[in-house]
């Protein structure tokens, strides 16, 4: 039976509550973020988004390497945080400091690699967030581990509102890409402070060699996998920046972010509880039996959204951002396919981490990068920014998903059919809904009308085709959550002290 630290509640109830609040958090966050992007896109030129894209590539790669995957051991929920957390904190603090310094020093060379010297100061400013995330690595992981998504809503929304409050006057004052960079630093400061306030236990840095070996054995393959996957997901920016121009890179960044919006929302909601939940289920020996149902449930929610993004790409871009960004529409249409596959890829990655098989995860990412790089080069050379979307979709469907399925069927002892069959009806219904929406709207001259009609029609088609299946999936999920009970226990006292040091941080 699953033991839940600090609670006598069922794991299912805690996961359900955290998922609900995580969903609300992501919905509010994405609304604010989407509104911010719309506002800023109407104030600055596409090339400024290109400079930000370069800086985000550097920041994202450094951030995900900064704690060497050590927080994974803390997040899985089946180890003693009092023993693990101080060492994790030390690793995160030291490595994030090194990464921050390196990013600032190497910013000119990194910007030159993307053929965008204007990105140098943007990289240097955005690098500050690497250190800030290292300082908050343990508190944010403890919030995740203990399913504290309700207070996290307040922290994340305050962080996003800080970004909005800072970026608008800066953009109006002509700061360009620097407005985007400094506003993100301000938002990260607020998030860091918020996580330290709401964390269920505060820890000071410490170091235990045996613990470090243990957590790095799990974390290093994950950190390397993160490095590879973020290089994979950002190599398109490098190639577009080198092969095309900063304006094309800005258009592509906007299209990529919009295409990834469904996957980022859905995977973030799942990730609010996935790794701790999957880790406990794997420990109980029930993860394999339930994995196919998780895949079916995620597919049911994700596929129709991506299908409508593909079908309504042009009116969506023009309605949201204006005619100046119309060139991003063709990239959005091809990237929409990748957006749908990425949702499954992220779920498969979380299943791998929950099962503790991070080495598998690393080699899948390596294969992804090796096949994607040449596909992107030829795709961009032949079809411009639309070709990048084609390359992403082809490699995800033909290489990445099959490799993940192979890995998971081995680890979880299930067949590929058991893992994927539940998602096929949703895929077919979403495709029909997307086709119906496109046929009804592709000749309309008013983008806003086309978007409204297409979204309503596509939603109606998908709902009609999957109504009974949707009800059944909801019932199954409720049953799974209620049946997955924790062992009866006395509630443990959650430590509020600072391990290894006196006083408050």
N, C-alpha and C positions, 0 to 999 in steps of 0.2 A: 504494500500500500504506500501511497505517496505521503511523505511527511512535509508539511508546510511550516516553515519557520515563522514563529510569531503569530500564528493564527490557528483557530480550530475550525475554520471554514473549509469547504471543499476547494480543491484546486480549480475545478470547473467554475464554481461561483466567483472565485477571485479573478480567473481569466476572463470570464464573461463581463464582469464589472469593469475590469481594466480595458477590455476591448471596446466596450461602449464609450468609456471616457476617452480612450485613445482615438476612437472615431470622431467624437465631437471635437477633440483637440485638432486633429488633422483637418477637419472640415473648416473650422474657424481659421486655422493657420493658412490653409490654401486660399481661402477667400481673401484674406488680407494680403497674402503674397501675390495673388493674381491681380488684385486691385492695384497694388504697388507697381507691378510690372506694366500694367496698362497706362498708369499715370506717367511713369518715367519714360516709357516708349514714345509718348507724345511730346516729350520735352528734349530728348537727346537723340543724336544721330545713330544709325546702325553700327558705325565703326566704333562708337564708345562701348556698345555691347560686345564687340569683338575683343576690345582690350580687357573687359571684365571676364570674358570667356577664358582668356589666357591665364589671368590671375586665379580664377576658380580651379583650373586644371592643377596648377601648382599647389594651391592651398588644400585641395581635396586629397591629392596623393600624399602630401606631407602629413595631413591630419590623420589619415588612416594608417600610416606607418608609425605615428608618433608614440603610441603606447604598445607597439609590438604585439598587438592582439591580446594583451594581458587581461583586459576587462572581460574577455569571453569566459575566463575561469570564474570570475565573480558573477557574471550574468546568468550562468546556467542554473543557479539556484540549488545545487546539490553539494556545496562546500561551505565551510564555516567562514563568514565574511570577516570576523574578528582576526582570523588567522591569515586570510588572503589579502584583505584590503590595503594594509599599510605598505606591503611590498608592491602591489599594483600601483598605488599612488606614487611611490618613488620612481618606478619605471616610467610612468606616464609623464611625471614632472621633468625628469632628466631628458628623456628623448624628445619631448615636445619643445623644450628649450633649445636643444641642438637643432631640431628641424626649423624652428623659427629663425635662428641665427643664419643657418645655411640658406634658407629661402631669401632672406633679406640681402645677403652677400652675393648670391648668385642670380639675383633678379635681372640684371642687365643681360647676362648670357641666356637666361631662360626666355626673356622677351625676344631676343634676337633669334632664338631657335624657332619661334613662331612667326618670325618676320614682322614683328610689331613692336618697335622700340618704345612706343607710347605706353605700353603695358608695364614698363619697369616700375614706376612709382605705385601703380595699382597693386602689383604683386607684393611690394614691400609693405604697404599698408595692410593688405588682406592677410599677410603672414602673421600679424599680431594675433589673429583669431586662433592660430595653431596653439600658441602658448596658453591662451585663455581656455581652450577646450581641454588641454592637458591638466590644467588646474581643477577643472570640473569633471574630470573623467570618472573618478570614484563616486562622487555624489550622484551624477546622472545615471551611472550604472546601478547604484543601490535603489534609486527610484524605479528603474526599469525592473530590477530583480524582484522587488517587493510589490509590483503591480500598482504603483502609486500614480496612476494616470490622472486621477481627478485633480490633485493639486498641480500636476504638471501642466494641465490646461492653462492655468493662470500664468505660470512661468513662461510658457511658449508664446502665448498670445501677447503678453507684455513685451517679450523680446521682438516679436514681429511688429507690434505697434511702434516700438522705439525706432525700428528701421524705417517705417513709413514717416514718422514725425521728423526724422533727420534727413531722409533722402529728398523729400520734396523741396524744401527751401534751398538745399545745396544744389539740386539740379536747376532750379530757377535762377540761381546765382551764377550758373555757368561752370560748375565744377566737373561736369561730364562724368567719366567713369570713376573719378575719385569720390563723387557723391555716393555712388553705389558701394565703393569699398569702405569708406568711413562709416556709412550707415550700418553696414554689416558688423563692423567692429563694435559699434555702440550696442547693437542687438545682442552680440555675444557677451558683452559685459553684463547686461541685464540677465541673460540666461544663466551665466556662471553664478551670479549672486543668488538667483532664485533657486537653483539646484542645491546650493549650500544651505539655504534656509529650510527647504522641504525634505532633505534627505533624512531617512529614518535613523541613521547613525553617522557620526562624523569621525573621520580617522585622520591622524597625522601621518606623514611619511615614515616609513620604517623599512627594514630589510631583513629577510630571512632567506638564506641561500637555498635551502631545500624547497621552500615555497616558490622561489623564483624559478628554479629548475622545473618544478611541476607545472606552473602556470605558463611558462614559455614553451614547454613541450606541446601544450595545446594551442597557445596563442601565436607562436611564430608562423606555423603554416597558415593560420588564418590571416595574419598580418601580410604575409607574402601573397596570399590569395587576394586580399584587399588591394595590395599594390598593383597586382596584375590586372584585376578587374577595373580599377580606376584608370589605369593606362589604357585598357581596352576601350572603356567608355569615353575616353578623352583624346584618343589618337586621331579621331576624326577632326577635332579642332586644330590639331597640329598640321594635318595634311591640308585642310581647307585654307588655313592661314598661309601655308607655304605655296599652295597650288593656285589659289584664287586671290582674294583680297580681304582687308578688314571688314568692308561692308557686307560681303558675302558671309563672312564668319558671324557677324552680328545677326543677319537674317537666320542663319542656321541655328545659332544659340537659342533664339526665340522659338523657332519651330521645334527644336529638340526638347526644350523645357515644356512646351505646351503638349507635345506628343507624350511626354513622360508624366504628365500630370496625373492621369488615372493610375498608372503604376506606382507613382510615388505616394499617392494618397492611400491606395489599397495596401501596398506593402508596408507603409508606415503604421497603418492601423493594425495589421497582422503582427508587425515586429514589436508593437507595444507589449505583446505577451508571448510571441512565438518561441523564442529561444528558451526562456525559462520553462514554458509549458512543454515544449518538445523534449527538453532535457529530462524533465520529470517523467514524461510518458515513456521515453526510451529506457529510463532506469526501471520502470515498472514492466517493461516488455510489451507495451500496448501501442507503441508508435506506428509500427508496421501495419497493424490492422486498421488504424484510423487515418493513415496518410492519404489514401485515395479519396476519402470524404473531404479532407481539407482541400485537396486539389479541386474537387468538384465544386465546393462552395466558393472558392476564390474565383474560379473560372466563370461561374454564374454571374458574379458581380462585375468582373473585369472585362470580359469579352465584348458585351454590348457597348460599353463606353468607348473602347478603342475603335470599334467598328464605326461608330458615329463620328469620331474624330477623323477617321480616314475619309468617310463619305462627304463630310461637310468641311473639309480642310480650308478651302479658299474663303467661303463666307465667314468661317470662324475667325480666321486671321484678320480679315478686313474689318469685321464688326468690332473685334476687340482692340486692335492696334492702329487701324487706319490704313489708307491706301499706300502710304510710304512703305509698309511692310508686306504688301501683297506678294512680293517675290518669295516670301517664306512659305506660301501655301503649297507649292509643289513638293517641298521638302517635308512638310507636315504630313501630306498624304502618304508618302512612303515610310516615314518614321512611325506612323500610327500602327503599322504591322509590328514593328519592333517593340512598340509600347505594350502591345498585348502579350507578346512572348516574354518580355522582360518581367512581367508579373509572375509568370510561372517560374522563371529562372530564380527570382528572388525567394520565392517560397521554397524551391528545391534547395537553395543555399541555406536557408534557415533550418530546414529538416536535417541537412548535413551537419550543421553546427550543433543542433540539439542532440544528434546521435554521436557527437564527439569525433566525427570523421573529417577533420579539417585538412588532412593530407589529400584526400580525394578532392576536396574543394579546390585546393591549390592547383592540382594538375588539370582540372577542368578549365580553370581560368587561363592557364598557360595555352591549352589547345585553342581556346577562344581567341586569344590575342594573336597567336601564330596564323590562324586562318583569316582573322578579320583584317589584319594590316594590308595584305595584298588585295583583298576584296575591296577595301575602301579606296585604295590607290586607283584601281582601274575604274571603280564606280564613279569617283569624282572626276577622273579624267574624261570619261565618256558622257556623263550626265550631270556634272556639277553637283550642287548640294543635294539634289534629288537622288543622285547616285549613291551618296553616303547612306541615305535611308534604305535604299535597296540592298546595299552590302550588309548593313546591320540586320535586316530582316532575314536575309538568306542564310547568314552564318548562324544566327540564333536558332532558326528552324531546323537546319540541316546538320549542324554540328553540336551546338551547346546543349539543347534540350535532349537529344539522344544520349549524349555522354552523361548528363545528370541522371537520366532514367536508368542507365546501366549501373551507375554508381549506387543509386538508392535502392534499386531492386536487390543488389548484393547485400547492402548493409541492413536493410529492413526486412529482407526475406519475403518479398512480394513480387508478383509478376508485373511486367510493364502494363498489361491490360488492366490489372487491378488498380494501378496507380493513375492511369490516364483515362480510362473509359468513361468515367463520370463527367469529364469535361467536354466530350464530343458533342452531346446535344446542345450545349450552350454555344459551342463554336459554330455549329450549323445555323442555329437560330440567329446568332449575332450577324453572321454573314448575310443572311436573307434580310435582316433589318437594315443593314448598311446599304445593300443594293437597292432596296425599296426607297430609302431616304435619298440616295443619289439620283435615281431615276426621276423622282418627283421634283427635284430642286435644281438640277444641273443647268437648266436653261433659264432660271429666274435671274433677272437683272438686279434685284434688290438684295444685297448680301444679308441684311438683317432678317428680311422676310424668309429667305431661303434657309437661314439657320434655324429660325423658329419653327417653320413647317417641317423641315427635315428632322429636327430633334423630336418633335411631337409624334410624327409618323413612325420614325424608327423605334421609338420607345413603345408605341402601341403595338407594332408588329412583334417585337421581342417579347413583350408581356403576354400577348395572346398565345404565342408559340410555346412559352415556358411557364405558364401560370401554375399548372399542377406540379411541375417539377420544382418550382420555387417554393411552394408550400411544403413539399416533401423535404427539401433540403433544410428549411428552417426548422421543421419538426425534428429532423435527425440531429442537427446541431444542438438543439435544446436538450435532446435526450443524452447526447454525448457529454455535454457539460454537466448535467445533473447526475449522470452515472459515475463520472470520474471523481470519486470521493477520496478525501484524505483520511488517514488513520486517526481515530480519536486521540486527543492528546491534551495536556494542560497547556494553555497559552503561555508562550515564552515571553520574557520581557525583552523588548527591543532595546538594545544598548543605545544610550544617548550621549555616552562619554566619547572622548577623543582618545582612541587607542594610541598609546606610546607618548602622549604629551598631555600636559594639563592646560586648561584654558580653552578659549574659543578661537576658531581660525580667524 
